[in-house]
């Protein structure tokens, strides 16, 4: 079968299409004919080697994490799905990829595709939806009436996280450029800072949660807009020792990650604010709950651009430019 793969880590990962064997199913897996694959920034970071100590791949490896498609075969212990079922899932952190004609999907990470979404729309959902859910609901435990700051509101994470935070009853602040103010307004943002005209840390105040979505010093600056007892949940780092312990990494990596997060931990402590790094995990049950929200149109996917399968490498390069409004998706079938 055809798949988009990378051969090595680093500046020259040799990303290209290759013929690879069709996956062999384990008892708890589904063989899915991939109709579409959603792209995420980490899909460019993985071949660069950014997460090489944490994410394990057998090279050459297939790229991509988000998937939607149709089940063509099921393993002997699968009970919830059958051939012909339309599903969507995140394959992140499973050592396999989605930009391929077929993929083996563990039953536990799959959910039925929302009936009101086509395959391209469904493929845009899994990672950003699960990340937003786990950050806001599990880690931050947001409650109705709280204020949540979600920077980069027009991006892949931002467009979904704003909607989910509003569903949970929160007030949402965000940053965006002039041209995207209407987009984030329509998604439900309450306080919008045009970062080309204002600095958010001089405008916003009294927030209860910050979702770290952009690199640089934005997380450090966001400490000043938080109330005492508030939480920062970062999706982009720095990695912390708690993350290393949770993944049972060796002592050296625990030490390194502890040093990497030392500055932000110290700054957060001065404001009585907690900091943690979140690495999303695939979860079919959570994705099924999110699917119900999608079917009832309480949230919706936002798609910037769709690329055909043979232009998947171009899609990754486009995503890397950092200007997408919502998600970038590769249509495979």
PLY file of the C-alpha trace (Angstrom):
ply
format ascii 1.0
element vertex 333
property float x
property float y
property float z
element edge 332
property int vertex1
property int vertex2
end_header
0.00 0.00 0.00
1.02 3.65 -0.42
2.04 5.72 2.62
3.85 8.97 3.38
6.93 8.04 5.41
10.10 9.47 6.87
13.37 7.53 6.99
15.37 9.31 9.68
15.21 12.05 12.29
16.73 15.49 11.80
16.99 18.20 9.16
16.79 15.72 6.27
14.18 13.12 7.29
13.53 12.10 3.65
9.77 12.49 3.72
8.34 10.76 0.65
5.74 8.28 -0.53
6.68 4.63 -0.26
5.15 1.22 -0.80
4.78 -0.42 2.61
3.10 -3.67 3.72
-0.57 -3.51 4.60
-0.87 -3.74 8.43
-1.28 -7.15 10.02
-4.05 -7.05 12.61
-3.72 -7.91 16.28
-6.80 -9.41 17.98
-7.94 -6.03 19.36
-7.44 -4.01 16.17
-9.47 -2.78 13.21
-8.14 -2.56 9.68
-9.35 0.79 8.40
-9.33 1.93 4.80
-8.29 5.54 5.31
-10.51 8.15 3.66
-8.86 11.22 5.21
-6.05 12.17 7.58
-6.00 15.36 9.63
-2.64 17.07 10.16
-1.26 18.56 13.37
1.89 20.60 14.07
3.48 17.64 15.84
3.43 15.74 12.53
6.22 18.08 11.42
7.99 17.99 14.77
8.26 14.18 14.92
10.53 13.70 11.87
12.59 16.69 13.01
13.44 14.65 16.11
11.84 17.01 18.62
10.17 14.17 20.54
12.60 11.39 19.68
13.31 10.53 23.37
9.59 10.21 24.06
7.81 8.89 20.96
8.96 5.54 19.60
8.78 4.69 15.90
10.29 1.91 13.84
11.91 3.64 10.86
10.92 4.17 8.15
7.67 5.30 9.77
4.34 6.50 8.42
3.41 10.10 9.24
0.13 11.45 10.60
-2.08 10.85 13.62
-5.71 11.75 12.85
-7.74 9.32 10.80
-11.21 8.70 9.43
-12.27 5.81 7.27
-14.17 2.57 6.90
-13.48 -0.68 8.75
-12.61 -3.47 6.31
-11.56 -6.18 8.77
-11.64 -6.73 12.54
-9.46 -8.72 14.93
-10.76 -11.75 16.76
-11.42 -9.92 20.05
-13.11 -6.81 18.59
-16.71 -6.42 19.78
-17.80 -2.83 19.08
-17.13 -2.54 15.35
-17.67 -4.57 12.20
-16.61 -4.30 8.55
-18.40 -1.41 6.88
-18.50 0.82 9.96
-17.31 4.40 9.52
-14.89 5.41 12.29
-12.49 8.15 13.35
-9.57 8.05 15.75
-6.25 9.46 16.87
-3.23 7.20 16.39
-0.91 9.57 18.22
1.69 7.95 20.47
0.95 4.48 19.11
4.03 4.19 16.90
2.03 4.22 13.66
0.69 6.77 11.19
-2.45 7.76 9.32
-1.29 9.19 5.98
-1.66 5.86 4.22
-4.21 3.82 2.32
-4.82 1.52 5.30
-4.14 1.69 9.03
-4.43 -0.69 11.97
-6.46 1.01 14.69
-6.78 -0.38 18.24
-10.46 -0.73 19.11
-9.99 1.26 22.35
-9.00 4.44 20.46
-11.73 4.33 17.78
-15.20 5.87 17.78
-18.06 5.86 15.30
-17.83 8.74 12.84
-20.48 11.39 13.56
-23.24 10.88 11.01
-23.45 14.56 10.12
-19.76 14.84 9.23
-18.10 13.66 6.05
-14.76 11.88 6.28
-12.70 15.03 5.73
-14.54 16.85 8.52
-14.21 13.86 10.85
-10.47 13.58 10.20
-10.05 17.19 11.34
-11.32 16.38 14.83
-9.51 13.70 16.89
-6.26 15.20 18.16
-7.46 18.77 18.68
-10.68 17.57 20.27
-9.01 15.09 22.62
-6.32 17.61 23.53
-8.91 20.27 24.33
-11.05 17.80 26.30
-8.16 16.44 28.36
-6.68 19.88 29.01
-9.88 21.68 29.93
-12.01 18.96 31.50
-9.46 16.57 33.08
-6.43 18.70 33.87
-7.93 22.15 34.45
-11.35 20.89 35.62
-12.97 24.08 34.34
-16.32 25.10 35.74
-19.11 27.27 34.44
-18.34 30.94 34.91
-14.55 30.55 34.97
-12.39 32.52 32.55
-10.13 30.57 30.17
-7.39 32.11 28.02
-6.83 30.21 24.77
-4.18 31.98 22.65
-4.08 31.61 18.86
-7.83 31.18 18.66
-7.92 30.74 14.88
-5.52 27.76 14.86
-6.32 24.07 14.90
-6.39 23.74 18.69
-7.82 27.19 19.27
-10.86 26.81 17.04
-11.94 23.64 18.83
-10.87 24.57 22.37
-12.85 27.81 22.27
-16.02 25.92 21.38
-15.44 23.25 24.01
-14.72 25.79 26.75
-17.95 27.59 25.87
-19.79 24.25 26.01
-18.46 23.81 29.56
-19.83 27.24 30.46
-16.58 29.20 30.60
-15.83 32.72 29.40
-13.08 32.66 26.80
-10.33 35.10 25.98
-8.13 34.64 22.93
-5.63 36.29 20.62
-5.79 36.46 16.86
-4.95 38.70 13.92
-7.28 41.37 12.55
-8.50 39.17 9.72
-9.59 36.37 12.05
-11.50 38.38 14.66
-14.86 37.48 13.11
-13.96 33.77 13.00
-13.17 33.53 16.73
-16.19 35.71 17.54
-18.42 33.25 15.70
-16.83 30.38 17.65
-17.85 32.05 20.92
-14.80 33.99 22.16
-15.79 36.67 24.69
-12.59 38.75 24.91
-10.51 39.05 21.76
-7.08 40.66 21.59
-5.73 41.56 18.16
-2.09 40.71 18.75
-1.02 43.04 15.95
-2.45 46.00 17.86
-2.27 45.05 21.55
-0.33 42.88 24.01
-2.69 40.46 25.73
-0.94 40.70 29.10
-1.77 44.42 29.19
-5.44 43.87 28.35
-6.65 40.69 30.04
-6.95 40.00 33.77
-8.59 37.75 36.38
-8.34 34.50 34.41
-8.59 31.05 35.97
-7.02 28.84 33.29
-4.44 29.34 30.55
-4.07 26.86 27.71
-0.49 27.07 26.43
-0.68 26.83 22.63
2.08 29.05 21.23
5.83 28.99 21.67
8.02 31.79 22.92
7.40 33.75 26.09
3.59 33.78 25.90
3.18 31.31 28.77
5.44 33.34 31.05
3.54 36.52 30.17
0.21 34.81 30.81
1.07 34.29 34.48
0.30 37.95 35.05
-3.30 37.64 33.89
-4.14 34.78 36.28
-5.87 34.78 39.65
-4.12 33.06 42.57
-4.87 29.33 42.54
-5.23 29.24 38.77
-3.81 26.68 36.34
-1.60 26.72 33.28
-1.89 23.64 31.05
0.74 23.76 28.33
0.53 21.79 25.11
3.86 23.01 23.73
6.25 22.77 26.69
8.44 23.10 28.50
8.16 19.43 29.44
8.21 18.80 33.19
9.36 16.09 35.60
5.78 14.95 36.25
5.43 14.15 32.56
8.68 12.16 32.63
7.52 10.19 35.67
4.12 9.46 34.13
5.84 7.96 31.07
8.36 6.11 33.24
11.30 7.78 31.56
14.78 7.30 32.94
16.34 9.42 35.68
18.36 11.52 33.23
15.30 12.57 31.25
13.40 13.30 34.47
16.25 15.56 35.50
16.44 17.26 32.10
12.71 17.90 31.92
12.76 19.19 35.49
15.47 21.68 34.55
13.60 22.68 31.38
10.50 23.63 33.38
12.28 25.14 36.36
11.88 28.76 35.26
8.15 28.57 34.52
7.57 26.62 37.73
9.34 29.31 39.74
7.42 32.13 38.06
4.11 30.33 38.52
4.80 29.77 42.20
5.18 33.50 42.78
1.53 33.91 41.75
0.29 30.72 43.45
-0.36 29.25 40.00
0.14 25.60 39.00
1.91 24.60 35.76
1.74 21.27 33.95
2.57 19.92 30.51
-0.05 17.80 28.73
0.66 15.08 26.17
-2.62 14.01 24.60
-3.57 10.33 24.71
-5.85 8.50 22.26
-9.21 7.64 23.85
-12.15 6.19 21.95
-14.62 6.73 24.80
-13.83 10.43 25.02
-13.96 10.70 21.24
-17.44 9.11 21.29
-18.60 11.79 23.78
-17.14 14.48 21.54
-18.89 12.81 18.60
-22.22 13.37 20.35
-21.42 17.08 20.67
-20.58 17.17 16.97
-23.80 15.40 16.00
-25.86 17.83 18.08
-23.88 20.68 16.47
-22.74 22.09 19.80
-19.23 22.10 18.36
-17.99 21.89 14.78
-14.71 21.30 12.97
-13.03 24.26 11.28
-11.06 23.37 8.16
-8.63 25.68 6.40
-7.55 23.61 3.41
-7.89 20.10 1.99
-5.06 18.51 -0.01
-5.26 15.40 -2.22
-3.27 12.34 -1.14
-0.48 12.88 -3.67
0.10 16.37 -2.23
0.36 15.24 1.41
3.95 16.46 1.69
2.83 19.87 0.43
0.11 19.83 3.08
2.71 19.36 5.83
4.77 22.21 4.42
1.69 24.43 4.30
0.85 23.60 7.90
4.42 24.41 8.95
3.92 28.00 7.80
1.66 28.50 10.85
-1.05 30.47 9.10
-3.83 27.89 8.86
-7.29 28.91 10.08
-8.39 25.68 11.70
-7.24 22.31 10.40
-5.39 21.04 7.33
-6.64 17.69 6.02
-5.35 15.20 3.45
-8.11 13.46 1.47
-6.90 9.94 0.74
-9.95 8.19 -0.75
0 1
1 2
2 3
3 4
4 5
5 6
6 7
7 8
8 9
9 10
10 11
11 12
12 13
13 14
14 15
15 16
16 17
17 18
18 19
19 20
20 21
21 22
22 23
23 24
24 25
25 26
26 27
27 28
28 29
29 30
30 31
31 32
32 33
33 34
34 35
35 36
36 37
37 38
38 39
39 40
40 41
41 42
42 43
43 44
44 45
45 46
46 47
47 48
48 49
49 50
50 51
51 52
52 53
53 54
54 55
55 56
56 57
57 58
58 59
59 60
60 61
61 62
62 63
63 64
64 65
65 66
66 67
67 68
68 69
69 70
70 71
71 72
72 73
73 74
74 75
75 76
76 77
77 78
78 79
79 80
80 81
81 82
82 83
83 84
84 85
85 86
86 87
87 88
88 89
89 90
90 91
91 92
92 93
93 94
94 95
95 96
96 97
97 98
98 99
99 100
100 101
101 102
102 103
103 104
104 105
105 106
106 107
107 108
108 109
109 110
110 111
111 112
112 113
113 114
114 115
115 116
116 117
117 118
118 119
119 120
120 121
121 122
122 123
123 124
124 125
125 126
126 127
127 128
128 129
129 130
130 131
131 132
132 133
133 134
134 135
135 136
136 137
137 138
138 139
139 140
140 141
141 142
142 143
143 144
144 145
145 146
146 147
147 148
148 149
149 150
150 151
151 152
152 153
153 154
154 155
155 156
156 157
157 158
158 159
159 160
160 161
161 162
162 163
163 164
164 165
165 166
166 167
167 168
168 169
169 170
170 171
171 172
172 173
173 174
174 175
175 176
176 177
177 178
178 179
179 180
180 181
181 182
182 183
183 184
184 185
185 186
186 187
187 188
188 189
189 190
190 191
191 192
192 193
193 194
194 195
195 196
196 197
197 198
198 199
199 200
200 201
201 202
202 203
203 204
204 205
205 206
206 207
207 208
208 209
209 210
210 211
211 212
212 213
213 214
214 215
215 216
216 217
217 218
218 219
219 220
220 221
221 222
222 223
223 224
224 225
225 226
226 227
227 228
228 229
229 230
230 231
231 232
232 233
233 234
234 235
235 236
236 237
237 238
238 239
239 240
240 241
241 242
242 243
243 244
244 245
245 246
246 247
247 248
248 249
249 250
250 251
251 252
252 253
253 254
254 255
255 256
256 257
257 258
258 259
259 260
260 261
261 262
262 263
263 264
264 265
265 266
266 267
267 268
268 269
269 270
270 271
271 272
272 273
273 274
274 275
275 276
276 277
277 278
278 279
279 280
280 281
281 282
282 283
283 284
284 285
285 286
286 287
287 288
288 289
289 290
290 291
291 292
292 293
293 294
294 295
295 296
296 297
297 298
298 299
299 300
300 301
301 302
302 303
303 304
304 305
305 306
306 307
307 308
308 309
309 310
310 311
311 312
312 313
313 314
314 315
315 316
316 317
317 318
318 319
319 320
320 321
321 322
322 323
323 324
324 325
325 326
326 327
327 328
328 329
329 330
330 331
331 332
